[in-house]
Amino acid sequence: MKVFNSKAAILAAAAVLAIAALVFYMLFVPGKTAVVLSNADTGKVYACFEAQEGTEFYVSFIHSVNKSEVKEFYTVYNDGIYIEKCLYSGFG
């Protein structure tokens, strides 16, 4: 039985790295805010979006255990990014 799903782990790590990169960017580039999606292992940047306060976005990935889609919804505020809701499916 395979418990570890490397694709889901990479996507989750990319989401965490994107948030960390945004916080870093916000601290060192005054007046500019961006959401950066990148690979945690290689550092490869997949996308970079300017994000004003109130910008909403979500990250979706396949859960490593129940193999269903998870969507995490975030909102950008002046003092950081906050998760607003998380949608997931569970069977049985």
Buried (B, 14 or more C-beta within 10 A) or exposed (E): EEEEBEEBBBBBBBBEBBBEBBEEBBEEEEEEBBBBBBBBEEEEEEEBBEBEEEBEBBBEBBBBEEEEEBEBBBBBEEEEBEEEEEEEEEEE
